[in-house]
């Protein structure tokens, strides 16, 4: 009886740790796809005259790593976001609505480049949208 119970619990735990094949995480390409999306977006941001000033004096490796963690967690992947809140991360950076919108455009372009479906893009953006108020300076 104990062996059966242990086996059942193990199956449940493994099932919970592995995202479903049709999950948003998988649609984004898993860890590799999310990393590519974030890196592409950051490269685009560094070259975009509208917002590149926001990325000059930051630890870009940390930004990349925390964004990957965050998108992984938000999309149902196995990651746990360990960074600061969006409000803490963006206070004093003077992020405007147009800055925010520009980064969203770059994120969408990066997802297009990786072949992410519009449906999956919209799902991810819906998860990110509630953070808007914590990022834009009022």
N, C-alpha and C positions, 0 to 999 in steps of 0.2 A: 504494500500500500504506500509506504514512504517513497519508494523508488518512483512509483507512478506519479505521486504528488510532486516530487522534485522535478521529474521530466516535464510535467504540465506547466509548472512555474517557469522552468527554463525556456520552454517554447513561448510562453507569454512574454517574458522579458526580452528575448531575442526579437520577437515580432514587434514589440514596442520600440526597440532601438533602431530598427531598420525602417526607413521611410517607405511608404507604399510606392509601387512603381509609377503610379499616376499622380503622385503628390507634387505640389508646387516645387518643392526642393528638387525632385527628379526632373521636372519640366525645365528648370533653370540649368540643368546639367550637373546637379550634385555639387560637391565641394569644388571640383575642377572648373565646372561651368561658372559657378558664382565667383570664384577667384578671377577668372578671365573677364567676366563682366565688370567687376570692381576695378581691375587694373586698366581695362579699356576706358572706363568712365573717368578714372583719375588722370590718365594720359590726355584725354580730350579736355578735361578741366584745366590742366596745366597749360594747354595751348589756347584756351578760349579767353579772348580779351575781356569778356563780360565778367568772368569770375576768377581768373587765374591768380589775382592778388590774394585771394583767401587761402591759397595753398602754398604760398612762398615760405612762410616761417612756421611750418608744421612738420612734425615727424611723420612723413608720408608713409613710411613702413607701418607705423602704428595705426594711422588712419586706415590704410588698406586692410590690415589684419582685423581691426575692430569692425569695419564695414562688412568684411567677409563673414565674421562671426554673427553679426546682426542679421544680415540677409539670410544666412543659413538657418538661424533660429526662427526668424519670422516666416520662412517658407516651409517650416515643418521638418527641417533637417536635424541632425544629432548634436548641433552646437548649442552652447549656452553663451549668450552675450555677456561679456565681463567688463565692458567699457562703462564710461560715465553716462548719465542720462543725456538726452539730446539738449535739454536746457543748460546743463552744466558745460557740455562740450561747446556750445555756441554762444554763450553769454559774452557780450563784449566784442563779438566779431562783426557786428553791424550787417548781418545777413538780411537783405531786402527780399521782397516778394519776387522781384525779377531775378535776383541771384538764385533763389530757391528754384524758380521755374526753369532757369538755365540748366541747373544741375539735373533736374528731372529730365529735360530734353536729352542731355548727354547720357543719362542712364538708359533712356529708351533707345538711343542710337547704339549704345554698347550691347543691349539685349538684342536689337535687330542684327547686329554684326555676328552674334553668337547663335542666331537662328531661333530665338525664343519666340513662341507664338504670341500673338496679340492678346489672346485670352490670358496666358500666364503672365504677361507683362502687366495687364490690368489687375490681376490678382495681387501681384507684388506691390504695385502702386497703391492699391487699396489698404494694404497692411502698413505702408509707409505714411499715408496721408494724415493719420491722426497726430503724427509727430510735427507736422508743419508749424503749428502754433508754438511749439517749444524751440523751433529753430529760427524763425523769422523774428527779428528785433522790432519791437513796437515803438 
